[in-house]
Structures are given as structure tokens and as C-alpha cells.
Amino acid sequence: MKNIFYIIVSIIIFISLKSCGLPYCKKTQFDKIDLEWMNAYDINDTVCFISKFDVDTFIVTSKTINNPTNTNIFYIEDGCNWMEGDNDYKANADYEFSLYHNGSKYRCAFILIKESCDSNAFCRFSFAGNYLSSFIKNFSFNKVHINNHIYPDCIYLDSTLFHSGRYQLVLNIDYLIWSKSKGLIEYKLKNGNIYNLHKSF
């Protein structure tokens, strides 16, 4: 009878603490397949894209990977603010880039996030003032041939999937092609110029 009393009291205390923000953290981790998206670049990598008329320069200015290292729900990491009732840590990562085109500087970004251990990570892009309207959750990879190279893991994003930002420089793109393993490999502008990956250094 005494044991039952302690069990009931423990349950009541647990529920009370939980309703006030119990210090625990439900964590979602990237797996190896998800993290392949983040192997393409390192900070300060410089990539050249060449067209028939000019060369664009693409510089990686930031690379961040926030992936829980300890799956114990009672091990609180940055990203879980349990004091405010936020007990959910979603793995996330991103690249930020500067694109130099015809003397102007544009901002670009790639964002990766995972909401559930039972699903794949999904991603979002911004490219020179163009913003993907929603996260890409279902990937359909295509094989692309560019300059005698084969990229088997590409996604194709055309301009209909983007909206333009306000109060900033916007490069009018027709499409861009992103390889999971190699990053950006090609983009086309509305004026017809196609920029192919030339070299990285």
C-alpha cells in the first residue's frame, strides 16, 4: 500500500513538473545520409562559375551544423529552452554564400533541417534575392552531365518555385541545379546566360 502511494505521488509530481516545463529535451539528429548535404563546402571555399561572357565568384562565408551529440533526453543542450516550454531540438545546418556577379554582391544560403527521426532532412534555398517559397521535403534526384562531369545527385529548381525579396539586389534567375555532394553546379539567368561550375579553390 505504501509503495502504491509513492508511485501515485511520483506520477503527480512528474505531471506537475512537465506542465511547468520539465528539463528534458526531445532530440532529432541528422544521420550520415542527411549530413552528406553538408560535405560540399567549407568556410572560405571559393568557387568560379563561367558563362560565354563572364565569370561569377561564389564564396562560402559561413557553415554551421547543429546536431545533438547526446540523445539522453535529460541532457540539455543549446537549442532547448525548457524554461519557456521548448523541449524540442531539431537538428539544423546551413551554408551562407556571397555571389559576385558583374561587380555586384548578392547573398545566398542553403538551409537543412530535420524534424523527425523517422523522416529525411529537408532543405531550403535563397539565391541572389530569390527565396524558395517552401522547404523541399521529397527529393527527386537527377543525373546531370556538365563539362564532361557526371553529377548523379542533383535537384533542379526553376524560377516558379522562388519569390523575389524586397529592398535588395535581385538576380533574375531561370533555374539553378544543386548537387547533394558537390553543391551548386549550374544556374541560368532570365537573359539566357548559363553559368557552369568551373573550379573550386
Secondary structure in CASP SS format (residue, H / E / C, confidence):
PFRMAT SS
TARGET T0000
AUTHOR 0000-0000-0000
METHOD secondary structure of the structure
MODEL  1
M C 1.00
K H 1.00
N H 1.00
I H 1.00
F H 1.00
Y H 1.00
I H 1.00
I H 1.00
V H 1.00
S H 1.00
I H 1.00
I H 1.00
I H 1.00
F H 1.00
I H 1.00
S H 1.00
L H 1.00
K H 1.00
S H 1.00
C H 1.00
G H 1.00
L C 1.00
P C 1.00
Y C 1.00
C C 1.00
K E 1.00
K E 1.00
T E 1.00
Q C 1.00
F C 1.00
D C 1.00
K H 1.00
I H 1.00
D H 1.00
L H 1.00
E H 1.00
W H 1.00
M H 1.00
N H 1.00
A C 1.00
Y C 1.00
D C 1.00
I C 1.00
N C 1.00
D C 1.00
T E 1.00
V E 1.00
C E 1.00
F E 1.00
I E 1.00
S C 1.00
K C 1.00
F C 1.00
D C 1.00
V E 1.00
D E 1.00
T E 1.00
F E 1.00
I E 1.00
V E 1.00
T E 1.00
S E 1.00
K E 1.00
T E 1.00
I E 1.00
N E 1.00
N C 1.00
P C 1.00
T C 1.00
N C 1.00
T C 1.00
N C 1.00
I C 1.00
F C 1.00
Y C 1.00
I C 1.00
E C 1.00
D C 1.00
G C 1.00
C C 1.00
N C 1.00
W H 1.00
M H 1.00
E H 1.00
G C 1.00
D C 1.00
N C 1.00
D E 1.00
Y E 1.00
K E 1.00
A C 1.00
N E 1.00
A E 1.00
D E 1.00
Y E 1.00
E E 1.00
F E 1.00
S E 1.00
L E 1.00
Y E 1.00
H E 1.00
N C 1.00
G C 1.00
S E 1.00
K E 1.00
Y E 1.00
R E 1.00
C E 1.00
A E 1.00
F E 1.00
I E 1.00
L E 1.00
I E 1.00
K C 1.00
E C 1.00
S C 1.00
C C 1.00
D C 1.00
S C 1.00
N C 1.00
A C 1.00
F E 1.00
C E 1.00
R E 1.00
F E 1.00
S E 1.00
F E 1.00
A C 1.00
G C 1.00
N E 1.00
Y E 1.00
L E 1.00
S C 1.00
S C 1.00
F C 1.00
I E 1.00
K C 1.00
N C 1.00
F C 1.00
S C 1.00
F C 1.00
N E 1.00
K E 1.00
V E 1.00
H E 1.00
I E 1.00
N C 1.00
N C 1.00
H E 1.00
I E 1.00
Y E 1.00
P E 1.00
D E 1.00
C E 1.00
I E 1.00
Y E 1.00
L E 1.00
D E 1.00
S H 1.00
T H 1.00
L H 1.00
F E 1.00
H E 1.00
S E 1.00
G C 1.00
R C 1.00
Y C 1.00
Q C 1.00
L C 1.00
V C 1.00
L C 1.00
N C 1.00
I E 1.00
D E 1.00
Y E 1.00
L E 1.00
I E 1.00
W E 1.00
S E 1.00
K C 1.00
S C 1.00
K C 1.00
G E 1.00
L E 1.00
I E 1.00
E E 1.00
Y E 1.00
K E 1.00
L E 1.00
K C 1.00
N C 1.00
G C 1.00
N C 1.00
I E 1.00
Y E 1.00
N E 1.00
L E 1.00
H E 1.00
K E 1.00
S E 1.00
F C 1.00
END
